[in-house]
Amino acid sequence: MLIYFCFSNEFYFMPSLYTVETITDIKQAIMLENEWRTLIEATAEKKESVQCFMSWEWLTQWLQTYQDYIVELKIMCVLYNGTYVAIAPFYICTNSKWGITAKTLSFIATNEPENCEVASEFIDIAYSTQHKQKIIELLSFKLSHLTDITQFNFKDLNKHSLMYAICQQLQAKTIAYKEYITGYQFYINLAYTCQYSKSFLKKKKRIFNTFEKVSKTQHCEFIIANEEKQALKLYDQLVELHQKHWQQKNKPGVFANNYFYAFHRRFIKQYVEKGIVVLSAIQIENQTISVNYSIKWHNTLYFYQSGMDERYKPNLSPGLLNHLLLIQYCKEQNIQQYNLLKSTKKDYKSHFSQRGDELIDITMLTSNKLNLIRLALYRAKQGLKLLTSKGRI
């Protein structure tokens, strides 16, 4: 990009201090580790919205496991005077309908097929707040000129994210825009005394009393896996319990997908001994009745997935008991927040945690030739219906 200056009818050419580079190679993308970490760690203003799914560990594990779903990597980097001030981790995937192939641009670690989606939340662009407005302008311009893209699809955005601001800029340049709330994050602030409802306190007391009674006659353990072999064993037990629950409902269960299973097994194997992955389990007489899989990021523990033996008697509510014991563990470890991630207002999570930010899905149809043809056909069809209803045809 060049900036033109004119002095005394003479033109001088000066290069812009801002440039945008696009990375399409996975190996080259993985070399951005230092730049990504610097942008994430240095942006104190965004710390609360920068969550575990924006960790370098999560994103690169996804790139390596799900690369078969990537038609094209499109990581856009904004540089100021040669220094990285923003990294937007985009990729392109395709889907076919009625013999027409559509190309969709999304964040990496999102928008996989439903049977294997890792359900990343609040992914955003890593950026320097000092250059925020210029980054919005540059990336909005760059995205609006991607003529081969059929649609943009951004899942589970935070309304305060940079990507949400860019979507508002792009809205006027697309032929269709859809935005809707998919749920809310729920969390417990462990720095303060938890304000539980009376009904939940009663339930909590009953669960602990039952657990204490069982502990007097049987060997009970609450386990936190901190080494690889133990963690992988608990992972396999979680998978077995989780799958059994869904198969009883005549559904395959997400771990039936090889990509999903492999992604999490590799993630646990690589990061449990680094303290990033936390697997907690309740065992009674060596029988595992509950396993929780969580991710630690900064001073927050994110509850991600679980498996439980729902038929165990007496009824201990093993899933909820695991949460309660894990919350106690978090307090002992000086972890400040227990985040239960996405849920609805009426989900069980709402009974013992507070509602946080909403999660938003945005889909935009671009003005490429394919969409313009579709729009023309749709309008012709609607016009034909109108004429038919008025008896003119």
C-alpha positions as MATLAB code, in Angstrom:
seq = 'MLIYFCFSNEFYFMPSLYTVETITDIKQAIMLENEWRTLIEATAEKKESVQCFMSWEWLTQWLQTYQDYIVELKIMCVLYNGTYVAIAPFYICTNSKWGITAKTLSFIATNEPENCEVASEFIDIAYSTQHKQKIIELLSFKLSHLTDITQFNFKDLNKHSLMYAICQQLQAKTIAYKEYITGYQFYINLAYTCQYSKSFLKKKKRIFNTFEKVSKTQHCEFIIANEEKQALKLYDQLVELHQKHWQQKNKPGVFANNYFYAFHRRFIKQYVEKGIVVLSAIQIENQTISVNYSIKWHNTLYFYQSGMDERYKPNLSPGLLNHLLLIQYCKEQNIQQYNLLKSTKKDYKSHFSQRGDELIDITMLTSNKLNLIRLALYRAKQGLKLLTSKGRI';
ca = [
       0.000    0.000    0.000;
       1.346    3.456   -0.924;
       0.524    6.907    0.450;
       0.901    9.839   -1.941;
       2.088   13.287   -0.808;
       2.245   16.355   -3.043;
       4.578   19.282   -2.309;
       5.018   22.156   -4.832;
       3.406   20.124   -7.619;
       5.860   17.251   -7.034;
       4.657   13.801   -5.913;
       6.455   11.712   -3.323;
       5.605    8.064   -2.630;
       5.787    6.737    0.917;
       4.961    3.154    1.893;
       2.166    2.700    4.434;
       3.354    1.556    7.860;
       0.512   -1.011    7.881;
       0.582   -4.179    5.797;
      -1.638   -7.267    5.691;
      -0.125  -10.679    5.007;
      -2.062  -13.918    4.458;
      -0.630  -17.262    5.551;
      -1.974  -20.373    3.823;
       0.533  -23.018    4.943;
       0.090  -24.897    8.265;
       3.842  -25.191    8.903;
       4.241  -21.464    8.363;
       1.239  -20.796   10.632;
       2.758  -22.820   13.475;
       5.848  -20.588   13.259;
       3.668  -17.688   14.489;
       3.717  -19.022   18.069;
       5.780  -16.208   19.604;
       3.788  -13.482   17.844;
       0.445  -15.053   18.888;
       1.495  -15.496   22.521;
       2.832  -11.938   22.680;
      -0.450  -10.473   21.404;
      -2.557  -12.633   23.740;
      -0.477  -12.078   26.869;
       0.157   -8.358   26.376;
      -3.466   -7.373   25.895;
      -4.484   -6.886   29.522;
      -7.628   -5.012   28.460;
      -8.998   -8.202   26.874;
      -7.813  -10.745   29.470;
     -11.339  -11.659   30.629;
     -12.541  -12.351   27.089;
      -9.395  -14.225   26.073;
     -10.330  -17.767   27.053;
      -8.804  -21.240   26.836;
      -9.980  -21.801   23.257;
      -7.639  -19.025   22.130;
      -4.653  -20.755   23.679;
      -1.893  -21.644   21.260;
      -2.074  -25.248   22.497;
      -5.764  -25.652   21.587;
      -5.564  -23.972   18.173;
      -2.447  -25.763   16.933;
      -3.738  -29.151   18.124;
      -6.891  -28.490   16.097;
      -4.858  -27.513   13.015;
      -2.863  -30.721   13.189;
      -5.857  -33.009   13.845;
      -8.541  -31.463   11.621;
      -6.437  -30.471    8.623;
      -8.481  -32.783    6.346;
     -11.410  -30.368    6.796;
      -9.330  -27.351    5.797;
      -9.754  -26.478    2.118;
      -7.519  -23.452    2.553;
      -5.874  -21.822    5.532;
      -6.316  -18.048    5.490;
      -4.591  -16.565    8.516;
      -4.538  -12.787    8.064;
      -1.761  -10.902    9.837;
      -1.676   -7.133   10.257;
       1.799   -5.677   10.687;
       2.741   -2.168   11.733;
       6.240   -1.165   10.681;
       7.113   -4.873   10.447;
       5.707   -5.810   13.879;
       2.659   -8.066   14.232;
      -0.279   -6.136   15.705;
      -3.059   -8.596   14.792;
      -3.438  -12.244   13.808;
      -6.834  -13.417   12.516;
      -6.893  -17.257   12.450;
      -9.289  -17.934    9.559;
      -9.733  -20.983    7.367;
     -12.009  -21.998    4.484;
     -14.148  -25.132    4.399;
     -16.698  -26.309    1.835;
     -20.119  -27.928    1.875;
     -22.321  -29.064   -0.986;
     -26.065  -28.692   -1.394;
     -28.133  -29.423   -4.521;
     -24.889  -30.035   -6.402;
     -23.575  -26.554   -5.575;
     -20.374  -26.207   -3.534;
     -20.260  -23.306   -1.093;
     -17.030  -21.935    0.387;
     -17.264  -20.731    3.993;
     -14.731  -18.654    5.916;
     -14.638  -19.219    9.692;
     -12.248  -19.180   12.628;
     -10.080  -22.264   12.980;
     -11.318  -24.708   15.672;
     -14.917  -23.877   14.702;
     -17.489  -24.856   12.076;
     -16.513  -28.514   11.775;
     -19.262  -31.020   10.867;
     -21.695  -31.333   13.783;
     -20.661  -34.895   14.625;
     -17.085  -33.845   15.410;
     -17.160  -30.164   16.398;
     -14.946  -29.282   19.344;
     -17.323  -26.433   20.288;
     -14.747  -23.678   20.782;
     -16.215  -20.529   22.343;
     -15.282  -16.836   22.199;
     -12.507  -17.252   19.623;
     -11.349  -13.876   18.399;
      -8.518  -12.110   16.631;
      -5.356  -11.692   18.706;
      -4.547   -7.993   18.484;
      -2.920   -4.946   20.008;
      -5.559   -2.552   21.367;
      -3.340    0.383   20.416;
      -4.078   -0.344   16.727;
      -7.682   -1.524   17.151;
      -9.472    0.887   14.796;
      -6.950    0.509   11.993;
      -7.113   -3.298   12.297;
     -10.914   -3.171   11.952;
     -10.606   -1.035    8.802;
      -7.916   -3.187    7.179;
      -9.495   -6.580    7.895;
     -12.993   -5.384    6.938;
     -11.604   -4.206    3.601;
      -9.631   -7.424    3.075;
     -12.587   -9.699    3.887;
     -15.033   -7.724    1.747;
     -12.806   -8.289   -1.289;
     -12.660  -12.098   -1.025;
     -14.730  -12.704   -4.155;
     -14.423  -16.510   -4.084;
     -16.040  -16.866   -0.620;
     -19.739  -17.793   -0.510;
     -20.331  -16.934    3.129;
     -18.765  -15.948    6.435;
     -19.759  -17.998    9.459;
     -18.567  -17.076   12.941;
     -19.803  -19.228   15.810;
     -20.123  -18.414   19.503;
     -18.649  -14.921   19.327;
     -18.467  -12.537   22.257;
     -20.307   -9.273   21.557;
     -17.264   -7.392   22.870;
     -14.870   -9.146   20.491;
     -12.963   -7.500   17.672;
     -14.515   -9.947   15.189;
     -18.001   -8.826   16.196;
     -17.003   -5.207   15.471;
     -15.640   -6.253   12.063;
     -18.890   -8.093   11.286;
     -20.817   -4.869   11.879;
     -18.587   -3.167    9.297;
     -19.049   -6.035    6.831;
     -22.828   -6.162    7.214;
     -23.414   -3.342    4.716;
     -21.235   -5.098    2.125;
     -23.066   -8.451    2.188;
     -26.413   -9.441    0.654;
     -27.713  -11.239    3.755;
     -26.832  -11.001    7.452;
     -28.103  -13.227   10.253;
     -27.206  -12.860   13.930;
     -28.661  -14.772   16.855;
     -27.868  -15.754   20.452;
     -26.975  -19.439   20.879;
     -26.613  -19.465   24.664;
     -24.782  -17.954   27.615;
     -21.608  -18.740   29.492;
     -22.126  -19.666   33.143;
     -19.443  -19.255   35.775;
     -18.707  -19.137   39.501;
     -16.458  -16.388   40.840;
     -14.433  -18.233   43.472;
     -12.923  -15.044   44.890;
     -16.266  -14.416   46.604;
     -18.636  -16.571   48.634;
     -20.958  -18.429   46.258;
     -24.570  -17.296   46.638;
     -26.503  -20.520   46.058;
     -30.295  -20.738   46.132;
     -31.947  -22.408   49.146;
     -33.096  -25.343   47.012;
     -29.574  -25.910   45.680;
     -28.030  -25.669   49.166;
     -30.484  -28.336   50.307;
     -29.502  -30.559   47.366;
     -25.792  -29.937   47.977;
     -26.160  -30.945   51.632;
     -28.014  -34.144   50.673;
     -25.336  -35.128   48.135;
     -22.461  -34.586   50.583;
     -24.306  -36.420   53.383;
     -24.909  -39.409   51.083;
     -21.265  -39.373   49.931;
     -20.079  -39.253   53.545;
     -22.361  -42.172   54.466;
     -21.053  -44.258   51.540;
     -17.459  -43.358   52.498;
     -17.909  -44.986   55.920;
     -18.543  -48.433   54.439;
     -16.747  -48.272   51.064;
     -13.431  -46.920   49.803;
     -14.176  -43.594   48.054;
     -11.696  -41.394   46.223;
     -11.751  -38.044   44.459;
      -8.879  -38.186   41.965;
      -7.101  -35.415   40.064;
      -4.927  -36.917   37.324;
      -1.560  -35.200   37.096;
       0.403  -37.646   34.969;
      -0.141  -38.903   31.442;
      -0.860  -42.597   32.027;
      -3.479  -41.941   34.708;
      -5.076  -39.135   32.663;
      -5.426  -41.279   29.526;
      -7.010  -44.066   31.587;
      -9.560  -41.598   32.993;
     -10.144  -40.227   29.490;
     -11.053  -43.691   28.204;
     -13.407  -44.145   31.176;
     -15.009  -40.758   30.450;
     -15.515  -41.775   26.811;
     -17.096  -45.082   27.831;
     -19.522  -43.423   30.281;
     -20.341  -40.572   27.894;
     -20.979  -42.899   24.956;
     -23.150  -45.229   27.018;
     -25.375  -42.286   28.000;
     -25.993  -41.243   24.375;
     -26.258  -44.736   22.949;
     -29.082  -45.435   25.395;
     -30.865  -42.565   23.620;
     -30.120  -44.142   20.215;
     -27.535  -41.466   19.378;
     -23.918  -42.204   18.419;
     -22.252  -39.795   20.869;
     -19.562  -37.338   19.809;
     -16.637  -39.594   20.789;
     -17.721  -42.064   18.092;
     -16.044  -39.684   15.638;
     -12.358  -40.537   15.148;
     -11.278  -36.901   14.696;
     -12.971  -35.757   17.903;
     -11.638  -38.701   19.928;
      -8.095  -38.268   18.570;
      -8.087  -34.494   19.100;
      -8.826  -34.772   22.818;
      -6.601  -37.782   23.421;
      -3.652  -35.929   21.881;
      -4.493  -32.734   23.752;
      -4.648  -34.575   27.099;
      -1.498  -36.595   26.381;
       0.477  -33.477   25.523;
      -0.747  -31.058   28.183;
      -1.904  -32.859   31.349;
       1.581  -32.866   32.882;
       1.925  -29.157   32.053;
      -1.130  -28.392   34.198;
      -3.294  -27.252   31.270;
      -5.626  -30.281   31.332;
      -7.416  -31.350   34.535;
      -9.220  -34.704   34.682;
     -11.125  -35.306   37.922;
     -12.854  -38.548   38.871;
     -14.916  -40.091   41.653;
     -14.173  -43.735   42.332;
     -15.973  -46.038   44.777;
     -14.358  -49.426   45.403;
     -12.258  -48.838   42.242;
     -15.413  -48.279   40.175;
     -15.366  -44.941   38.342;
     -18.776  -43.277   38.585;
     -17.884  -39.816   37.249;
     -15.130  -38.159   35.193;
     -14.880  -34.430   34.429;
     -12.549  -33.045   31.757;
     -11.510  -29.423   32.312;
      -8.968  -26.977   30.906;
      -6.962  -24.529   33.033;
      -6.169  -21.183   31.452;
      -4.684  -18.332   33.475;
      -6.705  -18.252   36.746;
      -9.801  -19.994   35.381;
     -10.780  -23.651   35.153;
     -13.111  -24.377   32.209;
     -15.348  -27.426   32.559;
     -15.439  -28.978   29.087;
     -16.892  -32.515   29.060;
     -18.045  -35.291   31.402;
     -19.108  -38.893   31.717;
     -21.028  -40.429   34.614;
     -22.628  -43.665   35.748;
     -26.262  -42.572   36.053;
     -27.374  -45.974   37.346;
     -25.070  -46.039   40.374;
     -26.914  -46.595   43.668;
     -27.341  -44.953   46.104;
     -28.022  -41.875   43.991;
     -25.088  -39.541   44.592;
     -25.754  -37.283   41.582;
     -22.177  -38.170   40.516;
     -21.901  -35.416   37.898;
     -22.898  -32.652   40.308;
     -20.783  -34.153   43.098;
     -17.753  -34.005   40.796;
     -18.458  -30.310   40.137;
     -18.722  -29.553   43.858;
     -15.502  -31.398   44.713;
     -13.747  -29.758   41.760;
     -14.848  -26.319   42.992;
     -13.284  -27.130   46.379;
     -10.091  -28.167   44.573;
     -10.074  -24.853   42.635;
     -10.277  -22.876   45.876;
      -7.350  -24.841   47.318;
      -5.340  -24.067   44.153;
      -6.266  -20.342   44.280;
      -8.096  -20.610   40.959;
     -10.330  -17.545   40.744;
     -13.115  -18.709   38.436;
     -14.887  -21.963   37.582;
     -16.339  -21.536   34.091;
     -19.031  -23.976   32.940;
     -19.024  -22.636   29.372;
     -22.071  -22.458   27.117;
     -25.536  -23.362   28.277;
     -29.136  -22.158   28.234;
     -31.057  -20.279   30.914;
     -32.847  -23.459   31.998;
     -29.858  -25.818   32.040;
     -28.660  -27.418   35.304;
     -25.634  -25.083   35.261;
     -27.888  -22.101   35.951;
     -28.855  -23.561   39.350;
     -25.413  -23.137   40.908;
     -23.652  -20.504   38.792;
     -24.280  -17.042   37.401;
     -24.965  -16.124   33.819;
     -22.194  -14.408   31.918;
     -21.874  -13.064   28.386;
     -24.089  -14.260   25.566;
     -22.662  -16.299   22.691;
     -23.551  -15.111   19.205;
     -23.549  -16.837   15.813;
     -23.197  -14.651   12.711;
     -23.681  -15.764    9.101;
     -23.196  -13.404    6.144;
     -23.715  -14.146    2.457;
     -21.170  -12.375    0.294;
     -22.000  -10.635   -2.977;
     -20.122  -13.126   -5.150;
     -21.626  -14.309   -8.459;
     -23.078  -17.534   -7.035;
     -24.990  -15.707   -4.306;
     -26.214  -13.016   -6.705;
     -27.618  -15.747   -8.981;
     -29.248  -17.422   -5.957;
     -30.733  -14.104   -4.867;
     -32.098  -13.408   -8.356;
     -33.682  -16.886   -8.510;
     -35.181  -16.460   -5.039;
     -36.692  -13.078   -5.946;
     -38.052  -14.491   -9.216;
     -39.625  -17.370   -7.289;
     -41.190  -14.992   -4.746;
     -42.475  -12.764   -7.553;
     -44.007  -15.771   -9.308;
     -45.749  -16.809   -6.083;
     -47.170  -13.304   -5.672;
     -48.503  -13.189   -9.235;
     -50.014  -16.665   -8.857;
     -51.735  -15.711   -5.588;
     -53.315  -12.671   -7.302;
     -54.552  -14.791  -10.197;
     -52.462  -13.010  -12.802;
     -50.909  -16.274  -13.996;
];
